[in-house]
Amino acid sequence: MTELALADSLSDVLGPKPAEKLAGLGVTTVGELLRYTPRRYIRRGLVADHQRPEPGEWLTIVGRITKSDLIQMKSRRGQFLKVKVTDDNEVYEASFFNPKYIRHQLRPGARVMMAGTVKYFREQIQLSHPEWMILPDGDPEIDHVVGSKMLTEMYAIEEEVTREHSGAHPLVAMFDREILPMYPATKEVQTWDILGAVRRVLDHCAPIPDALTDAQRRERGLVSTDEAIRKIHLPDSEDDVKVASHRLKFDEALAIQTVLAQRRLAGRSESAPPCPHVPGGLEDKLRERLPFTLTEGQLAVGEELAEDLALAQPMSRLLQGEVGSGKTLVSLLAMLRVVDNGYQCAILAPTEVLAAQHHRTMRKMLGDLAEGGELTAAEGATRIALLTGSMKTKGRRETLLDVVTGTAGIVIGTHALLEEKVEFFDLGLVVIDEQHRFGVEQRDVLRNKGRDGRIPHFLVMTATPIPRTVAMTAFGDLETSVLRELPRGRQPISTSVVPMGRKNWVDRVWSRANEEIDAGRQVYVVCSRIGDDDSPEPAPEPEEQKGPKTTSVVELYETLVEGPFAHRRVEMLHGRLAPDEKNAVMDAFGRGEVDVLVSTTVIEVGVDVPNATTMVIVDAERFGVSQLHQLRGRVGRGQHAGLCLLMTNSNEISQSMQRLRAVAGSNDGFELARVDLEQRREGDLLGSLQSGVNTSLRFLSLLEDVEVIEDARGLAEDVVSEDITLLHHRPLADLVDGILVPQKIAYLDKS
């Protein structure tokens, strides 16, 4: 076989069938396979870089059986076999039904490999009826394989390939390494499929070109990329894993920072409409009408926006702030400055509920300043338009006309704004609310809606605080402004965790909510799912593995209307209601005509009802830390203190309970964002960079690797400032492709 290049198709290398299986993982070339690195390693007596698997993940383990018991089922006739396996780091429980044959094979002391879907019961990792095989225990002469069908078939295939290749016994060659790599796998593509393919590719792969010079590697104490790739797949020692991970971590940081540096540099050469302050304009008129004084934070951020808007190159700024810190008002003042200069503004919101909320809030703030073209309009007034996908034809046509003629100075909308038929008269500023809901491609659509080749200014807002290293990575092409200070008059929110297993505590939740209603105030109740035709609950497991069923909006609404809130005005809100119904419910709640709103997370951001003081979140463990912080930010927005009750079935010592205790213990969104990041897969936060492609960072930690990120950022700036297209830095261009493909951003092709 000739030497393989990174771009070579796996179909040519491995054959059509194996390549087709790997394509299910998004792996189609030699380079993509070599970048598909192990998730963890098993060493005899140790597990390196161990992470607890996620529920639903396909997991392969190699270990020794410590216990094997037949157990009588409680809910139906029959027995199942419960086996405990340890790899000396973690204990796993595997359950087998109809265990008549395998009970004699899976005995204590046997060394086994098992593969199955992860479940948890009381923090214990469970594998239900996994694939299994007894492994040789230091005996290379084993000639009879015992195991489930999938693994014994794998053995037969691997036997032919391995013996032809080296004459060694396949199980010894594949699994009797000192350190055994374990890959992210599925039922269709097993860890041994991946390992077998990697071994064959590495045997024939040409040395991988390096993005760093010898001097740059020496300065940082890094091995070559080629050496790192080989050691990360087939390490002979833990030190091999360590040095390989260190290099691949830097490569990830460098790839990301290179793309961000390209974006920043490309942005400097673009032109945007300059928007200086216009004395006596709409911005000044709104400032004069405000019944309160802006906070110091709002004034400072306003100045930063004003300086950017005055320039003839596009503003690219991220405004992140605490829930309720007044971001909407700051952005509205910036928009009015743009309108004062004769340009239009667009606000992109992730949901129709939030878009409608923005429309109501801004019309209320502006009053007759937003009644352009009406008899009651103030002098110089503009018009605010709302555009959503569910609008009826006549209203949509009128709105599109207002947008294309420039009659509407501010256009608020959902993804409907991204459609080709939406044309602006002269777009000067785009405000993206809750950026994590949108990808780069959607930003690019709006970039191209400017006039005469000009790029509109961009303001990206999020109420989910972002740690500095994440901002530097996920939003590294944006300047950052932060609003931490809450406006005077914002009320404190007290948060408590309520165990749902204690009926008296649950009863107290509803009586506490009734006390608030008796005092003339309103209540949100939030559930994790809708429930009327949701996917059915999973099939029952053995008695001891059953988990609590989650509560749906539909079920809880009926329970509350018939029980604790029988004499209250209760409404239901969720994503499957017609848009008109959703708006009607929210309007009624806003007017105080509804006591209790039972809802999904459609009220997560932007919804502002000052009279709502209580938030009850059911099955709170189903929500992330930042999402819980967002949700409770809907209360305490008026003159009364807020109360948030987190109802949960979580075990006292579980990780989910730790999350809930963290939320209850702090109202600081930035502190909670760090907690959130520590418990999540960091790559999920790179949606803005990766356009929603499901690729996570494997080595780089956005919390811990500040110095690596800063070093990579500096190196990327130096290279890109001289060679923005990377024409003379081909290995670096290949590195970016290898790590970020297919999300290497069509952005650069458009620039």
Solvent accessible surface area in square Angstrom, and as a share of the most:
residue,aa,sasa,rsa
1,M,145,0.65
2,T,115,0.67
3,E,122,0.55
4,L,11,0.06
5,A,55,0.42
6,L,55,0.27
7,A,89,0.69
8,D,50,0.26
9,S,44,0.28
10,L,1,0.01
11,S,49,0.32
12,D,125,0.65
13,V,21,0.12
14,L,23,0.11
15,G,20,0.20
16,P,105,0.66
17,K,163,0.69
18,P,54,0.34
19,A,11,0.09
20,E,129,0.58
21,K,88,0.37
22,L,4,0.02
23,A,45,0.35
24,G,67,0.64
25,L,39,0.19
26,G,55,0.53
27,V,4,0.03
28,T,67,0.39
29,T,34,0.20
30,V,0,0.00
31,G,11,0.11
32,E,48,0.22
33,L,0,0.00
34,L,2,0.01
35,R,49,0.18
36,Y,23,0.09
37,T,3,0.02
38,P,13,0.08
39,R,48,0.18
40,R,1,0.00
41,Y,6,0.02
42,I,12,0.06
43,R,66,0.24
44,R,128,0.47
45,G,38,0.36
46,L,99,0.49
47,V,15,0.09
48,A,16,0.12
49,D,90,0.47
50,H,48,0.22
51,Q,118,0.53
52,R,102,0.37
53,P,6,0.04
54,E,79,0.35
55,P,93,0.59
56,G,54,0.52
57,E,28,0.13
58,W,26,0.09
59,L,4,0.02
60,T,7,0.04
61,I,1,0.00
62,V,3,0.02
63,G,8,0.08
64,R,94,0.34
65,I,2,0.01
66,T,77,0.45
67,K,103,0.44
68,S,29,0.18
69,D,54,0.28
70,L,58,0.29
71,I,50,0.25
72,Q,112,0.50
73,M,24,0.11
74,K,164,0.70
75,S,65,0.42
76,R,119,0.43
77,R,229,0.84
78,G,34,0.33
79,Q,81,0.36
80,F,4,0.02
81,L,3,0.02
82,K,39,0.16
83,V,0,0.00
84,K,63,0.26
85,V,1,0.01
86,T,26,0.15
87,D,8,0.04
88,D,97,0.50
89,N,78,0.40
90,E,28,0.13
91,V,66,0.38
92,Y,2,0.01
93,E,18,0.08
94,A,1,0.01
95,S,2,0.01
96,F,0,0.00
97,F,44,0.18
98,N,140,0.72
99,P,11,0.07
100,K,174,0.74
101,Y,139,0.53
102,I,20,0.10
103,R,103,0.38
104,H,103,0.46
105,Q,54,0.24
106,L,0,0.00
107,R,133,0.49
108,P,79,0.50
109,G,43,0.41
110,A,22,0.17
111,R,26,0.10
112,V,0,0.00
113,M,0,0.00
114,M,0,0.00
115,A,0,0.00
116,G,2,0.02
117,T,54,0.31
118,V,1,0.00
119,K,74,0.31
120,Y,66,0.25
121,F,45,0.19
122,R,184,0.67
123,E,66,0.30
124,Q,43,0.19
125,I,0,0.00
126,Q,6,0.03
127,L,1,0.01
128,S,32,0.21
129,H,99,0.44
130,P,5,0.03
131,E,32,0.14
132,W,9,0.03
133,M,0,0.00
134,I,46,0.23
135,L,4,0.02
136,P,1,0.01
137,D,83,0.43
138,G,65,0.62
139,D,67,0.35
140,P,76,0.48
141,E,137,0.61
142,I,50,0.25
143,D,128,0.66
144,H,132,0.59
145,V,27,0.15
146,V,29,0.17
147,G,19,0.18
148,S,24,0.16
149,K,154,0.65
150,M,51,0.23
151,L,0,0.00
152,T,37,0.21
153,E,87,0.39
154,M,18,0.08
155,Y,22,0.09
156,A,57,0.44
157,I,119,0.60
158,E,12,0.05
159,E,45,0.20
160,E,126,0.57
161,V,47,0.27
162,T,1,0.01
163,R,108,0.39
164,E,149,0.67
165,H,115,0.52
166,S,69,0.45
167,G,57,0.55
168,A,38,0.29
169,H,16,0.07
170,P,1,0.01
171,L,3,0.02
172,V,45,0.26
173,A,28,0.22
174,M,2,0.01
175,F,1,0.01
176,D,31,0.16
177,R,60,0.22
178,E,86,0.39
179,I,1,0.01
180,L,4,0.02
181,P,1,0.01
182,M,6,0.02
183,Y,8,0.03
184,P,32,0.20
185,A,10,0.08
186,T,50,0.29
187,K,113,0.48
188,E,123,0.55
189,V,4,0.02
190,Q,4,0.02
191,T,3,0.02
192,W,6,0.02
193,D,41,0.21
194,I,0,0.00
195,L,4,0.02
196,G,1,0.01
197,A,4,0.03
198,V,0,0.00
199,R,42,0.15
200,R,82,0.30
201,V,0,0.00
202,L,13,0.06
203,D,82,0.43
204,H,63,0.28
205,C,10,0.06
206,A,28,0.22
207,P,96,0.60
208,I,17,0.09
209,P,71,0.45
210,D,32,0.17
211,A,25,0.19
212,L,7,0.03
213,T,78,0.45
214,D,80,0.42
215,A,59,0.45
216,Q,45,0.20
217,R,44,0.16
218,R,177,0.65
219,E,136,0.61
220,R,52,0.19
221,G,61,0.59
222,L,18,0.09
223,V,34,0.19
224,S,30,0.19
225,T,3,0.02
226,D,25,0.13
227,E,65,0.29
228,A,0,0.00
229,I,2,0.01
230,R,76,0.28
231,K,53,0.22
232,I,1,0.01
233,H,0,0.00
234,L,48,0.24
235,P,0,0.00
236,D,107,0.56
237,S,41,0.26
238,E,66,0.30
239,D,87,0.45
240,D,21,0.11
241,V,5,0.03
242,K,146,0.62
243,V,47,0.27
244,A,0,0.00
245,S,23,0.15
246,H,85,0.38
247,R,0,0.00
248,L,2,0.01
249,K,43,0.18
250,F,9,0.04
251,D,0,0.00
252,E,13,0.06
253,A,1,0.01
254,L,2,0.01
255,A,0,0.00
256,I,0,0.00
257,Q,1,0.01
258,T,0,0.00
259,V,0,0.00
260,L,0,0.00
261,A,2,0.01
262,Q,4,0.02
263,R,7,0.03
264,R,28,0.10
265,L,50,0.25
266,A,9,0.07
267,G,20,0.20
268,R,126,0.46
269,S,98,0.63
270,E,37,0.17
271,S,58,0.38
272,A,2,0.02
273,P,1,0.01
274,P,64,0.40
275,C,0,0.00
276,P,69,0.43
277,H,81,0.36
278,V,48,0.27
279,P,110,0.69
280,G,51,0.49
281,G,12,0.12
282,L,7,0.04
283,E,5,0.02
284,D,27,0.14
285,K,57,0.24
286,L,2,0.01
287,R,90,0.33
288,E,141,0.63
289,R,109,0.40
290,L,30,0.15
291,P,122,0.77
292,F,107,0.45
293,T,98,0.57
294,L,16,0.08
295,T,3,0.02
296,E,140,0.63
297,G,18,0.17
298,Q,7,0.03
299,L,85,0.42
300,A,57,0.44
301,V,5,0.03
302,G,19,0.18
303,E,107,0.48
304,E,63,0.28
305,L,2,0.01
306,A,15,0.12
307,E,117,0.52
308,D,26,0.13
309,L,1,0.00
310,A,44,0.34
311,L,93,0.46
312,A,60,0.47
313,Q,77,0.34
314,P,20,0.13
315,M,5,0.02
316,S,44,0.28
317,R,23,0.09
318,L,0,0.00
319,L,0,0.00
320,Q,5,0.02
321,G,0,0.00
322,E,16,0.07
323,V,10,0.05
324,G,15,0.14
325,S,0,0.00
326,G,20,0.19
327,K,20,0.09
328,T,34,0.20
329,L,7,0.04
330,V,4,0.02
331,S,0,0.00
332,L,0,0.00
333,L,9,0.05
334,A,8,0.06
335,M,0,0.00
336,L,0,0.00
337,R,29,0.11
338,V,0,0.00
339,V,22,0.12
340,D,34,0.17
341,N,39,0.20
342,G,57,0.54
343,Y,40,0.15
344,Q,6,0.02
345,C,0,0.00
346,A,0,0.00
347,I,2,0.01
348,L,0,0.00
349,A,0,0.00
350,P,18,0.11
351,T,39,0.23
352,E,40,0.18
353,V,4,0.03
354,L,1,0.01
355,A,0,0.00
356,A,8,0.06
357,Q,13,0.06
358,H,9,0.04
359,H,37,0.17
360,R,77,0.28
361,T,30,0.18
362,M,2,0.01
363,R,84,0.31
364,K,179,0.76
365,M,64,0.29
366,L,0,0.00
367,G,31,0.30
368,D,48,0.25
369,L,1,0.00
370,A,0,0.00
371,E,33,0.15
372,G,9,0.09
373,G,76,0.73
374,E,84,0.38
375,L,191,0.95
376,T,97,0.56
377,A,32,0.25
378,A,23,0.18
379,E,151,0.68
380,G,59,0.57
381,A,23,0.18
382,T,10,0.06
383,R,67,0.24
384,I,6,0.03
385,A,9,0.07
386,L,40,0.20
387,L,0,0.00
388,T,10,0.06
389,G,55,0.53
390,S,49,0.32
391,M,55,0.24
392,K,149,0.63
393,T,92,0.54
394,K,142,0.60
395,G,28,0.27
396,R,36,0.13
397,R,152,0.55
398,E,95,0.43
399,T,15,0.08
400,L,34,0.17
401,L,111,0.55
402,D,27,0.14
403,V,0,0.00
404,V,60,0.34
405,T,70,0.41
406,G,26,0.25
407,T,59,0.34
408,A,0,0.00
409,G,5,0.05
410,I,0,0.00
411,V,0,0.00
412,I,0,0.00
413,G,0,0.00
414,T,10,0.06
415,H,80,0.35
416,A,5,0.04
417,L,0,0.00
418,L,29,0.14
419,E,61,0.28
420,E,168,0.76
421,K,132,0.56
422,V,1,0.01
423,E,106,0.47
424,F,20,0.08
425,F,96,0.40
426,D,14,0.07
427,L,3,0.02
428,G,0,0.00
429,L,0,0.00
430,V,0,0.00
431,V,0,0.00
432,I,0,0.00
433,D,10,0.05
434,E,3,0.01
435,Q,0,0.00
436,H,98,0.44
437,R,86,0.31
438,F,7,0.03
439,G,10,0.10
440,V,3,0.02
441,E,100,0.45
442,Q,46,0.21
443,R,19,0.07
444,D,3,0.01
445,V,56,0.32
446,L,0,0.00
447,R,36,0.13
448,N,101,0.52
449,K,30,0.13
450,G,21,0.20
451,R,98,0.36
452,D,122,0.63
453,G,70,0.67
454,R,64,0.24
455,I,21,0.11
456,P,0,0.00
457,H,0,0.00
458,F,8,0.04
459,L,0,0.00
460,V,0,0.00
461,M,5,0.02
462,T,3,0.02
463,A,9,0.07
464,T,30,0.17
465,P,5,0.03
466,I,20,0.10
467,P,25,0.16
468,R,148,0.54
469,T,8,0.05
470,V,3,0.02
471,A,9,0.07
472,M,27,0.12
473,T,1,0.00
474,A,0,0.00
475,F,11,0.05
476,G,4,0.04
477,D,19,0.10
478,L,13,0.07
479,E,106,0.47
480,T,57,0.33
481,S,3,0.02
482,V,62,0.36
483,L,0,0.00
484,R,129,0.47
485,E,70,0.31
486,L,79,0.39
487,P,38,0.24
488,R,170,0.62
489,G,56,0.54
490,R,49,0.18
491,Q,49,0.22
492,P,95,0.60
493,I,21,0.11
494,S,67,0.43
495,T,19,0.11
496,S,52,0.33
497,V,17,0.10
498,V,10,0.06
499,P,25,0.16
500,M,40,0.18
501,G,71,0.69
502,R,123,0.45
503,K,152,0.64
504,N,103,0.53
505,W,103,0.36
506,V,28,0.16
507,D,67,0.35
508,R,121,0.44
509,V,5,0.03
510,W,19,0.07
511,S,47,0.30
512,R,69,0.25
513,A,0,0.00
514,N,29,0.15
515,E,80,0.36
516,E,16,0.07
517,I,12,0.06
518,D,102,0.53
519,A,55,0.42
520,G,53,0.51
521,R,46,0.17
522,Q,5,0.02
523,V,0,0.00
524,Y,0,0.00
525,V,0,0.00
526,V,0,0.00
527,C,0,0.00
528,S,41,0.26
529,R,48,0.17
530,I,25,0.13
531,G,21,0.20
532,D,84,0.43
533,D,103,0.53
534,D,42,0.22
535,S,95,0.62
536,P,123,0.78
537,E,77,0.35
538,P,113,0.71
539,A,79,0.61
540,P,95,0.60
541,E,36,0.16
542,P,2,0.01
543,E,65,0.29
544,E,50,0.22
545,Q,18,0.08
546,K,97,0.41
547,G,60,0.57
548,P,85,0.53
549,K,118,0.50
550,T,12,0.07
551,T,29,0.17
552,S,0,0.00
553,V,0,0.00
554,V,30,0.17
555,E,70,0.31
556,L,15,0.08
557,Y,55,0.21
558,E,92,0.41
559,T,78,0.45
560,L,1,0.01
561,V,56,0.32
562,E,141,0.63
563,G,37,0.35
564,P,52,0.33
565,F,1,0.00
566,A,48,0.37
567,H,182,0.81
568,R,70,0.26
569,R,127,0.47
570,V,16,0.09
571,E,68,0.30
572,M,45,0.20
573,L,0,0.00
574,H,9,0.04
575,G,41,0.39
576,R,117,0.43
577,L,34,0.17
578,A,48,0.38
579,P,39,0.24
580,D,95,0.49
581,E,89,0.40
582,K,23,0.10
583,N,49,0.25
584,A,58,0.45
585,V,18,0.10
586,M,6,0.03
587,D,44,0.23
588,A,17,0.13
589,F,0,0.00
590,G,46,0.44
591,R,153,0.56
592,G,26,0.25
593,E,81,0.36
594,V,6,0.03
595,D,15,0.08
596,V,0,0.00
597,L,0,0.00
598,V,0,0.00
599,S,0,0.00
600,T,15,0.09
601,T,37,0.22
602,V,28,0.16
603,I,0,0.00
604,E,13,0.06
605,V,11,0.06
606,G,26,0.25
607,V,0,0.00
608,D,57,0.29
609,V,5,0.03
610,P,73,0.46
611,N,55,0.28
612,A,0,0.00
613,T,1,0.01
614,T,0,0.00
615,M,0,0.00
616,V,0,0.00
617,I,0,0.00
618,V,3,0.02
619,D,1,0.01
620,A,0,0.00
621,E,35,0.16
622,R,144,0.53
623,F,10,0.04
624,G,29,0.28
625,V,0,0.00
626,S,15,0.09
627,Q,52,0.23
628,L,0,0.00
629,H,13,0.06
630,Q,2,0.01
631,L,0,0.00
632,R,2,0.01
633,G,3,0.02
634,R,7,0.02
635,V,0,0.00
636,G,1,0.01
637,R,51,0.19
638,G,17,0.17
639,Q,147,0.65
640,H,64,0.28
641,A,59,0.46
642,G,3,0.03
643,L,23,0.11
644,C,0,0.00
645,L,14,0.07
646,L,0,0.00
647,M,4,0.02
648,T,1,0.01
649,N,54,0.28
650,S,21,0.14
651,N,66,0.34
652,E,101,0.45
653,I,138,0.70
654,S,6,0.04
655,Q,98,0.44
656,S,24,0.16
657,M,3,0.01
658,Q,106,0.47
659,R,40,0.15
660,L,0,0.00
661,R,115,0.42
662,A,30,0.23
663,V,0,0.00
664,A,33,0.26
665,G,69,0.67
666,S,17,0.11
667,N,81,0.42
668,D,51,0.27
669,G,1,0.01
670,F,32,0.13
671,E,96,0.43
672,L,1,0.01
673,A,7,0.05
674,R,117,0.43
675,V,33,0.19
676,D,6,0.03
677,L,3,0.01
678,E,106,0.47
679,Q,55,0.24
680,R,95,0.35
681,R,119,0.44
682,E,30,0.14
683,G,3,0.02
684,D,77,0.40
685,L,46,0.23
686,L,0,0.00
687,G,25,0.24
688,S,4,0.03
689,L,0,0.00
690,Q,5,0.02
691,S,31,0.20
692,G,64,0.62
693,V,52,0.30
694,N,146,0.75
695,T,44,0.25
696,S,37,0.24
697,L,24,0.12
698,R,106,0.39
699,F,40,0.16
700,L,7,0.03
701,S,23,0.15
702,L,0,0.00
703,L,18,0.09
704,E,142,0.64
705,D,16,0.08
706,V,41,0.23
707,E,143,0.64
708,V,28,0.16
709,I,0,0.00
710,E,74,0.33
711,D,55,0.28
712,A,0,0.00
713,R,70,0.25
714,G,37,0.35
715,L,19,0.09
716,A,0,0.00
717,E,53,0.24
718,D,94,0.49
719,V,19,0.11
720,V,3,0.02
721,S,72,0.47
722,E,152,0.68
723,D,12,0.06
724,I,64,0.32
725,T,103,0.60
726,L,1,0.01
727,L,128,0.64
728,H,146,0.65
729,H,61,0.27
730,R,133,0.48
731,P,45,0.28
732,L,6,0.03
733,A,6,0.04
734,D,52,0.27
735,L,10,0.05
736,V,0,0.00
737,D,45,0.24
738,G,31,0.30
739,I,23,0.11
740,L,1,0.01
741,V,59,0.34
742,P,105,0.66
743,Q,6,0.03
744,K,58,0.25
745,I,11,0.06
746,A,49,0.38
747,Y,16,0.06
748,L,35,0.18
749,D,126,0.65
750,K,110,0.47
751,S,80,0.52
